[in-house]
Amino acid sequence: MKKALFLDRDGVINIDRGYVGKIEDFEFVDGVLDLIYEAQKRGYIPIVVTNQSGIGRGYYSGEDFEKLTSWMVRKMRERGIVIDRSHIFFCPHRPDEGCECRKPMPGMFREAQERFGIDMAASWMIGDKPGDIEAAKRAGVGHTYLTERNRRIDIKELHGL
């Protein structure tokens, strides 16, 4: 079984400016690509789990999200990170829709587990909101790290990764 490094997107991978749906609004958090690369060298599969209610609210389209995601994946691959679109899980629903995929529900984690055969107990989740951590725990992720929004994370902070 494989272990994963689950990452929230807005606030962990990129600077959260509120409903980031366009490439021109996307800026990687300082050091995050190095963190992902190092975790991957340690045997973790990088997986993004992200609420994207901006789609459901009409702030940007699913097509905008896909363009941005393709660009983000390309930038990660340029840094040596082995990732593709299949590693990105998102929920387009508004909070009032009551779906199973929107964090703090565990749907995206369970889908990733099924797709990649992940050992959840050996995996990590990095999020910037309590709902990120709650979703991970509901899915059985063994290690979680709640960071401050838009903050650089040094891999040394993740004891045991």
Backbone as CSV, one residue per row, in Angstrom:
resi,resn,N_x,N_y,N_z,CA_x,CA_y,CA_z,C_x,C_y,C_z
1,MET,0.846,-1.192,0.000,0.000,0.000,0.000,0.887,1.251,0.000
2,LYS,0.371,2.283,-0.603,1.108,3.533,-0.752,0.672,4.524,0.317
3,LYS,1.560,5.438,0.635,1.211,6.515,1.555,1.131,7.823,0.771
4,ALA,0.267,8.712,1.251,0.025,9.966,0.534,0.330,11.170,1.413
5,LEU,0.685,12.240,0.751,0.726,13.552,1.376,-0.447,14.310,0.777
6,PHE,-1.535,14.419,1.557,-2.702,15.177,1.135,-2.448,16.645,1.442
7,LEU,-2.799,17.494,0.502,-2.601,18.930,0.674,-3.861,19.681,0.272
8,ASP,-4.259,20.608,1.118,-5.282,21.562,0.715,-4.619,22.482,-0.317
9,ARG,-5.405,23.106,-1.163,-4.808,23.987,-2.162,-4.685,25.415,-1.631
10,ASP,-5.800,26.142,-1.589,-5.760,27.559,-1.232,-5.322,27.747,0.219
11,GLY,-4.209,28.446,0.404,-3.670,28.693,1.735,-2.533,27.764,2.106
12,VAL,-2.406,26.623,1.397,-1.314,25.681,1.652,-0.393,25.610,0.429
13,ILE,-0.962,25.336,-0.736,-0.168,25.279,-1.965,-0.003,26.674,-2.559
14,ASN,-1.078,27.433,-2.565,-1.025,28.789,-3.126,-1.525,29.809,-2.113
15,ILE,-1.119,31.046,-2.322,-1.594,32.149,-1.486,-3.106,32.244,-1.653
16,ASP,-3.809,32.220,-0.532,-5.273,32.302,-0.566,-5.690,33.758,-0.632
17,ARG,-6.177,34.146,-1.796,-6.669,35.508,-2.005,-8.189,35.523,-2.089
18,GLY,-8.799,34.383,-1.805,-10.248,34.276,-1.886,-10.705,33.894,-3.274
19,TYR,-11.196,32.678,-3.429,-11.746,32.183,-4.694,-10.774,32.337,-5.860
20,VAL,-9.624,31.710,-5.727,-8.607,31.750,-6.772,-9.018,30.787,-7.882
21,GLY,-9.370,31.341,-9.031,-9.824,30.527,-10.143,-9.116,30.807,-11.452
22,LYS,-8.185,31.744,-11.441,-7.482,32.125,-12.667,-5.970,32.075,-12.424
23,ILE,-5.245,31.730,-13.467,-3.792,31.612,-13.362,-3.166,32.902,-12.853
24,GLU,-3.647,34.025,-13.343,-3.042,35.306,-12.947,-3.230,35.630,-11.467
25,ASP,-4.140,34.945,-10.790,-4.357,35.159,-9.360,-3.626,34.134,-8.485
26,PHE,-2.952,33.179,-9.116,-2.329,32.056,-8.409,-0.855,32.346,-8.148
27,GLU,-0.435,32.197,-6.892,0.964,32.334,-6.511,1.278,31.230,-5.504
28,PHE,2.281,30.421,-5.793,2.661,29.355,-4.875,3.129,29.933,-3.542
29,VAL,2.762,29.265,-2.450,3.291,29.609,-1.136,4.787,29.322,-1.169
30,ASP,5.558,30.211,-0.629,7.004,30.063,-0.604,7.401,28.708,-0.006
31,GLY,8.209,27.960,-0.734,8.755,26.699,-0.246,7.877,25.476,-0.403
32,VAL,6.629,25.635,-0.833,5.725,24.484,-0.875,6.161,23.443,-1.902
33,LEU,6.713,23.866,-3.015,7.154,22.895,-4.020,8.335,22.077,-3.497
34,ASP,9.219,22.710,-2.746,10.328,21.974,-2.124,9.797,20.959,-1.108
35,LEU,8.804,21.345,-0.330,8.195,20.451,0.650,7.589,19.228,-0.035
36,ILE,6.832,19.454,-1.084,6.181,18.352,-1.806,7.237,17.439,-2.433
37,TYR,8.243,18.026,-3.031,9.312,17.249,-3.657,10.016,16.373,-2.622
38,GLU,10.345,16.939,-1.477,11.033,16.187,-0.422,10.144,15.063,0.116
39,ALA,8.878,15.334,0.307,7.955,14.290,0.779,7.870,13.164,-0.246
40,GLN,7.851,13.525,-1.510,7.801,12.517,-2.563,9.063,11.654,-2.542
41,LYS,10.216,12.269,-2.315,11.461,11.499,-2.211,11.395,10.506,-1.044
42,ARG,10.583,10.823,-0.041,10.423,9.943,1.122,9.305,8.920,0.923
43,GLY,8.762,8.860,-0.287,7.800,7.824,-0.621,6.336,8.214,-0.578
44,TYR,6.037,9.497,-0.429,4.649,9.958,-0.371,4.158,10.385,-1.750
45,ILE,2.934,10.009,-2.070,2.275,10.456,-3.294,1.592,11.787,-2.983
46,PRO,1.894,12.846,-3.731,1.198,14.111,-3.480,-0.224,14.071,-4.046
47,ILE,-1.181,14.435,-3.193,-2.584,14.470,-3.599,-3.204,15.761,-3.079
48,VAL,-3.838,16.496,-3.969,-4.502,17.749,-3.612,-5.981,17.460,-3.376
49,VAL,-6.494,17.926,-2.242,-7.921,17.823,-1.914,-8.400,19.240,-1.607
50,THR,-9.273,19.765,-2.450,-9.598,21.188,-2.356,-11.078,21.472,-2.552
51,ASN,-11.647,22.227,-1.642,-13.001,22.755,-1.818,-12.908,23.908,-2.808
52,GLN,-13.766,23.890,-3.802,-13.772,24.947,-4.816,-15.199,25.453,-5.026
53,SER,-15.773,25.982,-3.948,-17.153,26.470,-4.046,-17.276,27.694,-4.942
54,GLY,-16.146,28.282,-5.334,-16.190,29.380,-6.303,-16.849,28.953,-7.609
55,ILE,-16.756,27.659,-7.922,-17.425,27.139,-9.119,-18.936,27.151,-8.895
56,GLY,-19.361,26.570,-7.781,-20.788,26.512,-7.464,-21.417,27.883,-7.246
57,ARG,-20.621,28.826,-6.814,-21.113,30.194,-6.592,-21.085,31.034,-7.867
58,GLY,-20.468,30.492,-8.939,-20.405,31.211,-10.204,-19.290,32.240,-10.291
59,TYR,-18.311,32.200,-9.392,-17.197,33.160,-9.428,-16.217,32.829,-10.549
60,TYR,-16.101,31.543,-10.863,-15.301,31.085,-11.993,-15.889,29.758,-12.446
61,SER,-15.531,29.358,-13.633,-16.135,28.152,-14.224,-15.289,26.906,-13.953
62,GLY,-15.889,25.763,-14.203,-15.144,24.518,-14.142,-14.007,24.513,-15.142
63,GLU,-14.234,25.127,-16.297,-13.178,25.238,-17.305,-12.019,26.092,-16.789
64,ASP,-12.333,27.206,-16.091,-11.283,28.033,-15.484,-10.470,27.206,-14.490
65,PHE,-11.170,26.416,-13.665,-10.498,25.576,-12.675,-9.584,24.570,-13.367
66,GLU,-10.050,23.958,-14.430,-9.240,22.959,-15.135,-8.005,23.591,-15.778
67,LYS,-8.143,24.782,-16.343,-6.987,25.484,-16.917,-5.960,25.781,-15.837
68,LEU,-6.430,26.301,-14.715,-5.534,26.617,-13.608,-4.877,25.350,-13.069
69,THR,-5.641,24.285,-12.940,-5.105,23.025,-12.424,-4.032,22.478,-13.358
70,SER,-4.267,22.512,-14.655,-3.265,22.047,-15.626,-1.989,22.860,-15.512
71,TRP,-2.126,24.158,-15.371,-0.965,25.034,-15.215,-0.214,24.705,-13.925
72,MET,-0.941,24.534,-12.808,-0.329,24.214,-11.512,0.423,22.889,-11.594
73,VAL,-0.190,21.883,-12.188,0.444,20.565,-12.332,1.711,20.691,-13.174
74,ARG,1.645,21.451,-14.242,2.823,21.656,-15.098,3.968,22.295,-14.306
75,LYS,3.657,23.302,-13.500,4.685,23.966,-12.681,5.271,23.001,-11.660
76,MET,4.453,22.149,-11.077,4.940,21.152,-10.127,5.868,20.159,-10.829
77,ARG,5.475,19.717,-11.998,6.292,18.752,-12.748,7.641,19.365,-13.145
78,GLU,7.634,20.665,-13.463,8.889,21.358,-13.778,9.848,21.333,-12.600
79,ARG,9.317,21.220,-11.387,10.136,21.158,-10.168,10.467,19.721,-9.769
80,GLY,10.135,18.752,-10.633,10.486,17.367,-10.367,9.447,16.575,-9.604
81,ILE,8.288,17.154,-9.384,7.216,16.471,-8.662,6.441,15.602,-9.648
82,VAL,6.271,14.330,-9.295,5.538,13.391,-10.149,4.061,13.510,-9.774
83,ILE,3.327,14.195,-10.614,1.913,14.470,-10.350,1.214,14.680,-11.684
84,ASP,-0.064,14.334,-11.733,-0.874,14.643,-12.906,-2.294,14.964,-12.438
85,ARG,-3.178,15.182,-13.365,-4.542,15.609,-13.031,-5.251,14.600,-12.140
86,SER,-4.893,13.321,-12.249,-5.558,12.295,-11.436,-5.254,12.432,-9.947
87,HIS,-4.266,13.250,-9.588,-3.895,13.486,-8.193,-4.637,14.673,-7.579
88,ILE,-5.512,15.291,-8.335,-6.224,16.482,-7.884,-7.697,16.134,-7.690
89,PHE,-8.195,16.295,-6.461,-9.592,16.043,-6.134,-10.198,17.364,-5.675
90,PHE,-11.384,17.678,-6.209,-11.996,18.948,-5.832,-13.496,18.788,-5.664
91,CYS,-14.041,19.651,-4.830,-15.477,19.719,-4.621,-15.955,21.076,-5.129
92,PRO,-16.824,21.098,-6.138,-17.307,22.355,-6.691,-18.547,22.910,-5.979
93,HIS,-19.022,22.212,-4.954,-20.307,22.545,-4.342,-20.214,23.680,-3.320
94,ARG,-21.312,24.381,-3.182,-21.438,25.391,-2.138,-21.619,24.682,-0.789
95,PRO,-21.292,25.332,0.317,-21.444,24.694,1.630,-22.867,24.241,1.944
96,ASP,-23.871,24.913,1.404,-25.264,24.577,1.717,-25.805,23.400,0.907
97,GLU,-25.003,22.801,0.043,-25.481,21.720,-0.808,-25.436,20.349,-0.131
98,GLY,-24.726,20.231,0.985,-24.741,18.997,1.757,-24.158,17.779,1.069
99,CYS,-23.122,17.961,0.278,-22.507,16.832,-0.434,-21.562,16.060,0.484
100,GLU,-21.101,14.927,0.013,-20.159,14.097,0.764,-18.706,14.413,0.425
101,CYS,-18.489,15.226,-0.615,-17.107,15.488,-1.027,-16.524,16.741,-0.379
102,ARG,-17.349,17.686,0.010,-16.843,18.941,0.565,-16.291,18.729,1.968
103,LYS,-15.039,19.130,2.162,-14.478,19.060,3.505,-15.313,19.945,4.418
104,PRO,-15.683,19.513,5.591,-15.064,18.476,6.422,-15.545,17.043,6.191
105,MET,-16.313,16.790,5.148,-16.684,15.411,4.840,-15.483,14.725,4.171
106,PRO,-15.387,13.406,4.281,-14.187,12.702,3.821,-14.227,12.186,2.380
107,GLY,-15.204,12.589,1.589,-15.388,12.002,0.262,-14.178,12.053,-0.652
108,MET,-13.488,13.189,-0.733,-12.336,13.290,-1.627,-11.216,12.351,-1.184
109,PHE,-11.037,12.224,0.113,-9.995,11.331,0.649,-10.309,9.874,0.309
110,ARG,-11.559,9.511,0.463,-11.954,8.126,0.176,-11.808,7.799,-1.310
111,GLU,-12.140,8.768,-2.149,-11.967,8.571,-3.592,-10.486,8.385,-3.932
112,ALA,-9.627,9.203,-3.323,-8.180,9.078,-3.550,-7.664,7.732,-3.041
113,GLN,-8.156,7.312,-1.890,-7.738,6.028,-1.325,-8.065,4.888,-2.281
114,GLU,-9.257,4.933,-2.813,-9.694,3.892,-3.742,-8.883,3.933,-5.043
115,ARG,-8.665,5.119,-5.576,-7.959,5.265,-6.853,-6.505,4.815,-6.762
116,PHE,-5.841,5.145,-5.654,-4.400,4.913,-5.557,-3.995,3.792,-4.594
117,GLY,-4.946,3.189,-3.881,-4.600,2.138,-2.925,-3.766,2.668,-1.771
118,ILE,-4.252,3.701,-1.121,-3.486,4.419,-0.106,-3.678,3.814,1.284
119,ASP,-2.575,3.705,1.990,-2.574,3.350,3.409,-2.842,4.656,4.166
120,MET,-4.076,4.854,4.561,-4.466,6.128,5.173,-3.753,6.361,6.510
121,ALA,-3.559,5.305,7.292,-2.919,5.457,8.602,-1.474,5.943,8.473
122,ALA,-0.822,5.634,7.374,0.569,6.044,7.162,0.668,7.388,6.430
123,SER,-0.461,7.983,6.091,-0.485,9.203,5.282,-0.584,10.465,6.138
124,TRP,-0.347,11.598,5.479,-0.390,12.927,6.105,-1.395,13.820,5.384
125,MET,-1.942,14.770,6.140,-2.751,15.850,5.574,-2.221,17.167,6.099
126,ILE,-2.000,18.120,5.197,-1.642,19.482,5.585,-2.784,20.382,5.143
127,GLY,-3.363,21.082,6.108,-4.451,21.999,5.819,-4.296,23.283,6.603
128,ASP,-5.083,24.280,6.222,-5.036,25.560,6.924,-6.355,25.894,7.613
129,LYS,-7.288,24.944,7.597,-8.578,25.147,8.259,-8.911,23.895,9.073
130,PRO,-9.584,24.068,10.190,-9.968,22.887,10.981,-10.761,21.862,10.183
131,GLY,-11.577,22.294,9.213,-12.343,21.367,8.391,-11.468,20.456,7.545
132,ASP,-10.280,20.937,7.153,-9.334,20.099,6.413,-8.890,18.923,7.280
133,ILE,-8.580,19.240,8.525,-8.087,18.231,9.465,-9.216,17.273,9.845
134,GLU,-10.404,17.808,10.064,-11.554,16.972,10.403,-11.849,15.965,9.292
135,ALA,-11.818,16.411,8.055,-12.066,15.510,6.920,-11.021,14.403,6.870
136,ALA,-9.765,14.773,7.071,-8.686,13.787,7.048,-8.872,12.746,8.151
137,LYS,-9.215,13.204,9.339,-9.411,12.269,10.457,-10.608,11.357,10.196
138,ARG,-11.674,11.903,9.633,-12.849,11.077,9.297,-12.486,9.986,8.289
139,ALA,-11.515,10.281,7.434,-11.087,9.320,6.416,-10.013,8.363,6.928
140,GLY,-9.555,8.567,8.157,-8.558,7.672,8.732,-7.114,8.053,8.460
141,VAL,-6.877,9.304,8.012,-5.500,9.756,7.790,-4.801,9.806,9.148
142,GLY,-3.633,9.170,9.219,-2.944,8.994,10.489,-2.249,10.217,11.041
143,HIS,-1.832,11.136,10.179,-1.050,12.291,10.620,-1.630,13.554,9.981
144,THR,-1.812,14.570,10.783,-2.349,15.829,10.259,-1.511,16.992,10.757
145,TYR,-1.531,18.062,9.982,-0.807,19.276,10.353,-1.651,20.475,9.948
146,LEU,-2.037,21.247,10.940,-2.803,22.473,10.704,-1.824,23.636,10.696
147,THR,-1.718,24.291,9.576,-0.797,25.412,9.438,-1.578,26.717,9.366
148,GLU,-0.876,27.803,9.490,-1.495,29.102,9.269,-1.613,29.316,7.770
149,ARG,-2.658,29.981,7.373,-2.894,30.257,5.957,-1.706,30.991,5.346
150,ASN,-1.279,30.536,4.161,-0.238,31.171,3.350,1.155,31.124,3.977
151,ARG,1.376,30.225,4.940,2.640,30.165,5.667,3.560,29.094,5.099
152,ARG,4.817,29.446,4.969,5.844,28.482,4.543,5.954,27.387,5.604
153,ILE,6.033,26.132,5.147,6.172,24.998,6.057,7.515,24.337,5.779
154,ASP,8.292,24.165,6.822,9.546,23.432,6.710,9.252,21.972,7.009
155,ILE,9.788,21.078,6.214,9.508,19.656,6.387,9.904,19.162,7.780
156,LYS,10.829,19.836,8.427,11.249,19.463,9.785,10.109,19.607,10.799
157,GLU,9.107,20.426,10.456,7.950,20.594,11.330,7.052,19.368,11.322
158,LEU,7.159,18.557,10.294,6.308,17.377,10.135,7.041,16.157,10.683
159,HIS,7.076,16.063,11.978,7.803,14.982,12.647,7.293,13.630,12.206
160,GLY,8.170,12.817,11.688,7.791,11.475,11.253,7.506,11.359,9.778
161,LEU,7.501,12.468,9.057,7.249,12.380,7.603,8.535,11.960,6.919
